[in-house]
Amino acid sequence: MAHRSYKDASKNVNWGRDENESLSIEQINCGSIQRIADACELMAKDRAAMERNNKSLRESKEADARYIRTLERRVAALRGCLKRAKKKGGR
């Protein structure tokens, strides 16, 4: 008889029907809880990845906003230079 973990055996829809591999309710519940725990760990891992991605996007957005403010100041400075040059009589 091949040994299966409670987790694998709890996936079986014919619980306890096979006389050679019948499981007790406690064993079935143990396997089910292990599968639920595995699913929760995967969800937590996915959430952590989303949070890292969100933080990265937020930092990128802030860096882009700083760069845009820099470009706006440069444009304003160039406009001022053009205005002064026109007052001096340049083309």
A tleap script that builds the chain and sets N, CA, C and O, in Angstrom:
source leaprc.protein.ff14SB
mol = sequence {
  NMET ALA HIE ARG SER TYR LYS ASP ALA SER
  LYS ASN VAL ASN TRP GLY ARG ASP GLU ASN
  GLU SER LEU SER ILE GLU GLN ILE ASN CYS
  GLY SER ILE GLN ARG ILE ALA ASP ALA CYS
  GLU LEU MET ALA LYS ASP ARG ALA ALA MET
  GLU ARG ASN ASN LYS SER LEU ARG GLU SER
  LYS GLU ALA ASP ALA ARG TYR ILE ARG THR
  LEU GLU ARG ARG VAL ALA ALA LEU ARG GLY
  CYS LEU LYS ARG ALA LYS LYS LYS GLY GLY
  CARG
}
set mol.1.N position { 0.846 -1.174 0.000 }
set mol.1.CA position { 0.000 0.000 0.000 }
set mol.1.C position { 0.895 1.242 0.000 }
set mol.1.O position { 1.777 1.389 0.845 }
set mol.2.N position { 0.647 2.127 -0.963 }
set mol.2.CA position { 1.418 3.361 -1.068 }
set mol.2.C position { 0.932 4.341 -0.016 }
set mol.2.O position { -0.271 4.486 0.202 }
set mol.3.N position { 1.862 5.005 0.628 }
set mol.3.CA position { 1.494 5.969 1.664 }
set mol.3.C position { 1.280 7.328 1.022 }
set mol.3.O position { 2.125 7.821 0.274 }
set mol.4.N position { 0.168 7.908 1.320 }
set mol.4.CA position { -0.135 9.250 0.849 }
set mol.4.C position { -0.254 10.169 2.051 }
set mol.4.O position { -0.606 9.733 3.147 }
set mol.5.N position { 0.041 11.434 1.840 }
set mol.5.CA position { -0.113 12.375 2.948 }
set mol.5.C position { -1.595 12.621 3.192 }
set mol.5.O position { -2.428 12.388 2.316 }
set mol.6.N position { -1.906 13.086 4.375 }
set mol.6.CA position { -3.300 13.401 4.689 }
set mol.6.C position { -3.813 14.466 3.723 }
set mol.6.O position { -4.976 14.451 3.320 }
set mol.7.N position { -2.930 15.386 3.361 }
set mol.7.CA position { -3.325 16.474 2.474 }
set mol.7.C position { -3.758 15.922 1.116 }
set mol.7.O position { -4.798 16.313 0.584 }
set mol.8.N position { -2.956 15.009 0.555 }
set mol.8.CA position { -3.310 14.408 -0.734 }
set mol.8.C position { -4.546 13.528 -0.610 }
set mol.8.O position { -5.417 13.547 -1.480 }
set mol.9.N position { -4.620 12.771 0.452 }
set mol.9.CA position { -5.753 11.866 0.632 }
set mol.9.C position { -7.046 12.627 0.867 }
set mol.9.O position { -8.122 12.138 0.523 }
set mol.10.N position { -6.958 13.832 1.457 }
set mol.10.CA position { -8.180 14.586 1.737 }
set mol.10.C position { -8.796 15.154 0.466 }
set mol.10.O position { -9.951 15.580 0.477 }
set mol.11.N position { -8.037 15.165 -0.638 }
set mol.11.CA position { -8.567 15.625 -1.918 }
set mol.11.C position { -9.475 14.580 -2.549 }
set mol.11.O position { -10.282 14.902 -3.421 }
set mol.12.N position { -9.348 13.347 -2.120 }
set mol.12.CA position { -10.095 12.233 -2.694 }
set mol.12.C position { -11.580 12.401 -2.398 }
set mol.12.O position { -11.972 12.587 -1.246 }
set mol.13.N position { -12.409 12.335 -3.449 }
set mol.13.CA position { -13.849 12.493 -3.235 }
set mol.13.C position { -14.483 11.240 -2.668 }
set mol.13.O position { -15.611 11.299 -2.179 }
set mol.14.N position { -13.807 10.118 -2.716 }
set mol.14.CA position { -14.338 8.856 -2.195 }
set mol.14.C position { -13.768 8.575 -0.804 }
set mol.14.O position { -13.247 7.487 -0.556 }
set mol.15.N position { -13.863 9.535 0.091 }
set mol.15.CA position { -13.271 9.383 1.413 }
set mol.15.C position { -13.765 8.117 2.092 }
set mol.15.O position { -14.965 7.911 2.279 }
set mol.16.N position { -12.833 7.299 2.446 }
set mol.16.CA position { -13.148 6.132 3.239 }
set mol.16.C position { -13.840 5.000 2.494 }
set mol.16.O position { -14.160 3.982 3.107 }
set mol.17.N position { -14.079 5.140 1.204 }
set mol.17.CA position { -14.777 4.088 0.474 }
set mol.17.C position { -13.846 2.944 0.097 }
set mol.17.O position { -14.286 1.803 -0.042 }
set mol.18.N position { -12.586 3.239 -0.066 }
set mol.18.CA position { -11.608 2.196 -0.380 }
set mol.18.C position { -11.132 1.592 0.939 }
set mol.18.O position { -10.533 2.288 1.759 }
set mol.19.N position { -11.387 0.348 1.141 }
set mol.19.CA position { -11.067 -0.298 2.415 }
set mol.19.C position { -9.577 -0.262 2.732 }
set mol.19.O position { -9.197 -0.210 3.901 }
set mol.20.N position { -8.731 -0.289 1.708 }
set mol.20.CA position { -7.285 -0.311 1.943 }
set mol.20.C position { -6.746 1.042 2.401 }
set mol.20.O position { -5.741 1.102 3.109 }
set mol.21.N position { -7.395 2.103 2.009 }
set mol.21.CA position { -6.873 3.432 2.313 }
set mol.21.C position { -7.900 4.295 3.018 }
set mol.21.O position { -7.915 5.508 2.808 }
set mol.22.N position { -8.744 3.730 3.831 }
set mol.22.CA position { -9.760 4.540 4.494 }
set mol.22.C position { -9.105 5.454 5.530 }
set mol.22.O position { -8.175 5.059 6.232 }
set mol.23.N position { -9.605 6.662 5.606 }
set mol.23.CA position { -9.077 7.658 6.536 }
set mol.23.C position { -10.138 7.976 7.577 }
set mol.23.O position { -11.339 7.869 7.326 }
set mol.24.N position { -9.672 8.363 8.727 }
set mol.24.CA position { -10.620 8.796 9.759 }
set mol.24.C position { -11.012 10.247 9.469 }
set mol.24.O position { -10.350 10.936 8.692 }
set mol.25.N position { -12.063 10.686 10.083 }
set mol.25.CA position { -12.518 12.068 9.922 }
set mol.25.C position { -11.429 13.042 10.360 }
set mol.25.O position { -11.232 14.083 9.733 }
set mol.26.N position { -10.727 12.707 11.430 }
set mol.26.CA position { -9.655 13.576 11.915 }
set mol.26.C position { -8.547 13.712 10.868 }
set mol.26.O position { -8.010 14.800 10.663 }
set mol.27.N position { -8.210 12.602 10.209 }
set mol.27.CA position { -7.170 12.636 9.185 }
set mol.27.C position { -7.627 13.452 7.978 }
set mol.27.O position { -6.857 14.227 7.411 }
set mol.28.N position { -8.877 13.269 7.598 }
set mol.28.CA position { -9.424 14.050 6.480 }
set mol.28.C position { -9.414 15.531 6.830 }
set mol.28.O position { -9.009 16.362 6.017 }
set mol.29.N position { -9.856 15.862 8.035 }
set mol.29.CA position { -9.860 17.266 8.465 }
set mol.29.C position { -8.447 17.826 8.525 }
set mol.29.O position { -8.218 18.976 8.149 }
set mol.30.N position { -7.512 17.036 8.988 }
set mol.30.CA position { -6.107 17.471 9.057 }
set mol.30.C position { -5.596 17.804 7.653 }
set mol.30.O position { -4.975 18.847 7.446 }
set mol.31.N position { -5.857 16.923 6.699 }
set mol.31.CA position { -5.425 17.170 5.318 }
set mol.31.C position { -6.095 18.392 4.726 }
set mol.31.O position { -5.462 19.178 4.020 }
set mol.32.N position { -7.383 18.552 5.016 }
set mol.32.CA position { -8.116 19.717 4.504 }
set mol.32.C position { -7.541 21.006 5.079 }
set mol.32.O position { -7.356 21.988 4.360 }
set mol.33.N position { -7.265 20.994 6.363 }
set mol.33.CA position { -6.697 22.188 7.003 }
set mol.33.C position { -5.313 22.484 6.437 }
set mol.33.O position { -4.962 23.652 6.269 }
set mol.34.N position { -4.534 21.475 6.144 }
set mol.34.CA position { -3.220 21.692 5.535 }
set mol.34.C position { -3.365 22.338 4.158 }
set mol.34.O position { -2.598 23.233 3.806 }
set mol.35.N position { -4.349 21.883 3.382 }
set mol.35.CA position { -4.563 22.486 2.061 }
set mol.35.C position { -5.021 23.938 2.197 }
set mol.35.O position { -4.593 24.798 1.427 }
set mol.36.N position { -5.887 24.215 3.172 }
set mol.36.CA position { -6.327 25.592 3.414 }
set mol.36.C position { -5.137 26.460 3.816 }
set mol.36.O position { -5.012 27.595 3.358 }
set mol.37.N position { -4.269 25.930 4.667 }
set mol.37.CA position { -3.081 26.682 5.098 }
set mol.37.C position { -2.175 26.977 3.904 }
set mol.37.O position { -1.646 28.083 3.788 }
set mol.38.N position { -1.993 26.003 3.019 }
set mol.38.CA position { -1.177 26.225 1.824 }
set mol.38.C position { -1.774 27.328 0.955 }
set mol.38.O position { -1.049 28.183 0.448 }
set mol.39.N position { -3.095 27.309 0.785 }
set mol.39.CA position { -3.762 28.332 -0.023 }
set mol.39.C position { -3.599 29.711 0.610 }
set mol.39.O position { -3.386 30.696 -0.096 }
set mol.40.N position { -3.696 29.785 1.931 }
set mol.40.CA position { -3.517 31.065 2.633 }
set mol.40.C position { -2.095 31.592 2.459 }
set mol.40.O position { -1.892 32.794 2.285 }
set mol.41.N position { -1.124 30.705 2.506 }
set mol.41.CA position { 0.261 31.120 2.303 }
set mol.41.C position { 0.457 31.673 0.899 }
set mol.41.O position { 1.161 32.666 0.714 }
set mol.42.N position { -0.160 31.038 -0.089 }
set mol.42.CA position { -0.057 31.543 -1.462 }
set mol.42.C position { -0.706 32.909 -1.583 }
set mol.42.O position { -0.164 33.795 -2.244 }
set mol.43.N position { -1.862 33.093 -0.953 }
set mol.43.CA position { -2.528 34.396 -1.003 }
set mol.43.C position { -1.665 35.464 -0.349 }
set mol.43.O position { -1.573 36.583 -0.853 }
set mol.44.N position { -1.033 35.128 0.768 }
set mol.44.CA position { -0.177 36.092 1.461 }
set mol.44.C position { 1.026 36.445 0.599 }
set mol.44.O position { 1.451 37.600 0.559 }
set mol.45.N position { 1.578 35.443 -0.096 }
set mol.45.CA position { 2.723 35.684 -0.970 }
set mol.45.C position { 2.315 36.598 -2.131 }
set mol.45.O position { 3.056 37.514 -2.489 }
set mol.46.N position { 1.145 36.352 -2.717 }
set mol.46.CA position { 0.655 37.193 -3.804 }
set mol.46.C position { 0.409 38.617 -3.318 }
set mol.46.O position { 0.721 39.578 -4.022 }
set mol.47.N position { -0.146 38.756 -2.124 }
set mol.47.CA position { -0.406 40.089 -1.578 }
set mol.47.C position { 0.904 40.832 -1.343 }
set mol.47.O position { 1.002 42.025 -1.632 }
set mol.48.N position { 1.904 40.139 -0.824 }
set mol.48.CA position { 3.202 40.775 -0.584 }
set mol.48.C position { 3.807 41.247 -1.902 }
set mol.48.O position { 4.393 42.328 -1.964 }
set mol.49.N position { 3.668 40.445 -2.955 }
set mol.49.CA position { 4.176 40.845 -4.271 }
set mol.49.C position { 3.430 42.068 -4.785 }
set mol.49.O position { 4.041 42.970 -5.358 }
set mol.50.N position { 2.118 42.108 -4.588 }
set mol.50.CA position { 1.337 43.272 -5.016 }
set mol.50.C position { 1.742 44.515 -4.232 }
set mol.50.O position { 1.827 45.604 -4.799 }
set mol.51.N position { 1.991 44.360 -2.934 }
set mol.51.CA position { 2.393 45.505 -2.125 }
set mol.51.C position { 3.760 46.032 -2.559 }
set mol.51.O position { 3.970 47.244 -2.611 }
set mol.52.N position { 4.696 45.120 -2.874 }
set mol.52.CA position { 6.009 45.561 -3.374 }
set mol.52.C position { 5.854 46.296 -4.700 }
set mol.52.O position { 6.480 47.334 -4.917 }
set mol.53.N position { 5.025 45.759 -5.578 }
set mol.53.CA position { 4.800 46.389 -6.875 }
set mol.53.C position { 4.157 47.760 -6.690 }
set mol.53.O position { 4.532 48.718 -7.366 }
set mol.54.N position { 3.191 47.857 -5.778 }
set mol.54.CA position { 2.522 49.123 -5.502 }
set mol.54.C position { 3.518 50.151 -4.984 }
set mol.54.O position { 3.490 51.308 -5.401 }
set mol.55.N position { 4.394 49.738 -4.079 }
set mol.55.CA position { 5.404 50.652 -3.531 }
set mol.55.C position { 6.337 51.128 -4.633 }
set mol.55.O position { 6.678 52.309 -4.695 }
set mol.56.N position { 6.749 50.214 -5.499 }
set mol.56.CA position { 7.632 50.567 -6.603 }
set mol.56.C position { 6.963 51.565 -7.543 }
set mol.56.O position { 7.590 52.533 -7.974 }
set mol.57.N position { 5.689 51.329 -7.861 }
set mol.57.CA position { 4.968 52.246 -8.741 }
set mol.57.C position { 4.794 53.621 -8.096 }
set mol.57.O position { 4.900 54.647 -8.768 }
set mol.58.N position { 4.524 53.631 -6.785 }
set mol.58.CA position { 4.368 54.900 -6.074 }
set mol.58.C position { 5.677 55.691 -6.099 }
set mol.58.O position { 5.670 56.899 -6.339 }
set mol.59.N position { 6.802 55.008 -5.851 }
set mol.59.CA position { 8.105 55.676 -5.879 }
set mol.59.C position { 8.414 56.204 -7.270 }
set mol.59.O position { 8.950 57.303 -7.415 }
set mol.60.N position { 8.079 55.428 -8.290 }
set mol.60.CA position { 8.302 55.850 -9.669 }
set mol.60.C position { 7.461 57.078 -9.990 }
set mol.60.O position { 7.932 58.007 -10.646 }
set mol.61.N position { 6.217 57.078 -9.527 }
set mol.61.CA position { 5.322 58.217 -9.760 }
set mol.61.C position { 5.879 59.475 -9.099 }
set mol.61.O position { 5.845 60.556 -9.688 }
set mol.62.N position { 6.391 59.335 -7.874 }
set mol.62.CA position { 6.952 60.483 -7.164 }
set mol.62.C position { 8.197 61.010 -7.877 }
set mol.62.O position { 8.391 62.222 -7.972 }
set mol.63.N position { 9.038 60.108 -8.377 }
set mol.63.CA position { 10.232 60.522 -9.117 }
set mol.63.C position { 9.833 61.244 -10.404 }
set mol.63.O position { 10.441 62.250 -10.769 }
set mol.64.N position { 8.823 60.734 -11.081 }
set mol.64.CA position { 8.349 61.384 -12.305 }
set mol.64.C position { 7.794 62.768 -12.008 }
set mol.64.O position { 8.013 63.702 -12.780 }
set mol.65.N position { 7.073 62.912 -10.892 }
set mol.65.CA position { 6.509 64.212 -10.514 }
set mol.65.C position { 7.626 65.211 -10.216 }
set mol.65.O position { 7.523 66.378 -10.593 }
set mol.66.N position { 8.694 64.770 -9.544 }
set mol.66.CA position { 9.837 65.656 -9.281 }
set mol.66.C position { 10.478 66.101 -10.598 }
set mol.66.O position { 10.829 67.270 -10.760 }
set mol.67.N position { 10.627 65.171 -11.529 }
set mol.67.CA position { 11.236 65.492 -12.823 }
set mol.67.C position { 10.353 66.476 -13.599 }
set mol.67.O position { 10.871 67.385 -14.248 }
set mol.68.N position { 9.049 66.308 -13.539 }
set mol.68.CA position { 8.124 67.217 -14.224 }
set mol.68.C position { 8.244 68.617 -13.635 }
set mol.68.O position { 8.262 69.601 -14.375 }
set mol.69.N position { 8.327 68.717 -12.290 }
set mol.69.CA position { 8.489 70.043 -11.660 }
set mol.69.C position { 9.795 70.694 -12.110 }
set mol.69.O position { 9.837 71.903 -12.335 }
set mol.70.N position { 10.860 69.902 -12.242 }
set mol.70.CA position { 12.143 70.423 -12.720 }
set mol.70.C position { 12.004 70.961 -14.136 }
set mol.70.O position { 12.493 72.048 -14.446 }
set mol.71.N position { 11.338 70.197 -14.992 }
set mol.71.CA position { 11.155 70.650 -16.378 }
set mol.71.C position { 10.288 71.908 -16.446 }
set mol.71.O position { 10.546 72.793 -17.262 }
set mol.72.N position { 9.273 71.992 -15.601 }
set mol.72.CA position { 8.430 73.194 -15.572 }
set mol.72.C position { 9.249 74.419 -15.176 }
set mol.72.O position { 9.074 75.495 -15.748 }
set mol.73.N position { 10.145 74.259 -14.194 }
set mol.73.CA position { 11.004 75.382 -13.788 }
set mol.73.C position { 11.961 75.768 -14.906 }
set mol.73.O position { 12.224 76.953 -15.113 }
set mol.74.N position { 12.484 74.783 -15.629 }
set mol.74.CA position { 13.380 75.079 -16.758 }
set mol.74.C position { 12.648 75.863 -17.845 }
set mol.74.O position { 13.180 76.832 -18.387 }
set mol.75.N position { 11.436 75.439 -18.156 }
set mol.75.CA position { 10.648 76.134 -19.180 }
set mol.75.C position { 10.378 77.562 -18.735 }
set mol.75.O position { 10.494 78.489 -19.538 }
set mol.76.N position { 10.018 77.759 -17.458 }
set mol.76.CA position { 9.763 79.102 -16.951 }
set mol.76.C position { 11.026 79.960 -17.042 }
set mol.76.O position { 10.949 81.135 -17.401 }
set mol.77.N position { 12.178 79.388 -16.722 }
set mol.77.CA position { 13.439 80.135 -16.804 }
set mol.77.C position { 13.750 80.512 -18.244 }
set mol.77.O position { 14.183 81.633 -18.512 }
set mol.78.N position { 13.535 79.595 -19.165 }
set mol.78.CA position { 13.795 79.893 -20.578 }
set mol.78.C position { 12.842 80.965 -21.104 }
set mol.78.O position { 13.239 81.818 -21.898 }
set mol.79.N position { 11.594 80.920 -20.663 }
set mol.79.CA position { 10.648 81.969 -21.066 }
set mol.79.C position { 11.115 83.333 -20.562 }
set mol.79.O position { 11.023 84.335 -21.272 }
set mol.80.N position { 11.620 83.358 -19.323 }
set mol.80.CA position { 12.148 84.607 -18.771 }
set mol.80.C position { 13.334 85.110 -19.574 }
set mol.80.O position { 13.448 86.308 -19.834 }
set mol.81.N position { 14.219 84.198 -19.969 }
set mol.81.CA position { 15.379 84.594 -20.782 }
set mol.81.C position { 14.922 85.149 -22.129 }
set mol.81.O position { 15.465 86.147 -22.602 }
set mol.82.N position { 13.938 84.518 -22.744 }
set mol.82.CA position { 13.421 85.005 -24.028 }
set mol.82.C position { 12.781 86.374 -23.873 }
set mol.82.O position { 12.947 87.242 -24.730 }
set mol.83.N position { 12.062 86.566 -22.801 }
set mol.83.CA position { 11.400 87.847 -22.552 }
set mol.83.C position { 12.437 88.961 -22.394 }
set mol.83.O position { 12.275 90.051 -22.943 }
set mol.84.N position { 13.504 88.679 -21.637 }
set mol.84.CA position { 14.570 89.672 -21.451 }
set mol.84.C position { 15.290 89.953 -22.765 }
set mol.84.O position { 15.641 91.097 -23.054 }
set mol.85.N position { 15.509 88.906 -23.558 }
set mol.85.CA position { 16.194 89.092 -24.837 }
set mol.85.C position { 15.353 89.946 -25.774 }
set mol.85.O position { 15.896 90.771 -26.510 }
set mol.86.N position { 14.042 89.762 -25.759 }
set mol.86.CA position { 13.172 90.587 -26.616 }
set mol.86.C position { 13.202 92.037 -26.183 }
set mol.86.O position { 13.168 92.933 -27.026 }
set mol.87.N position { 13.266 92.287 -24.868 }
set mol.87.CA position { 13.303 93.657 -24.365 }
set mol.87.C position { 14.593 94.358 -24.795 }
set mol.87.O position { 14.602 95.572 -24.999 }
set mol.88.N position { 15.682 93.596 -24.931 }
set mol.88.CA position { 16.962 94.173 -25.316 }
set mol.88.C position { 17.011 94.444 -26.816 }
set mol.88.O position { 17.917 95.128 -27.293 }
set mol.89.N position { 16.053 93.920 -27.555 }
set mol.89.CA position { 15.989 94.208 -28.981 }
set mol.89.C position { 16.499 93.081 -29.860 }
set mol.89.O position { 16.719 93.289 -31.053 }
set mol.90.N position { 16.691 91.906 -29.309 }
set mol.90.CA position { 17.121 90.774 -30.118 }
set mol.90.C position { 15.967 90.199 -30.914 }
set mol.90.O position { 14.803 90.500 -30.648 }
set mol.91.N position { 16.282 89.403 -31.852 }
set mol.91.CA position { 15.224 88.812 -32.675 }
set mol.91.C position { 14.666 87.584 -32.043 }
set mol.91.O position { 13.764 86.957 -32.600 }
savepdb mol mol.pdb
quit
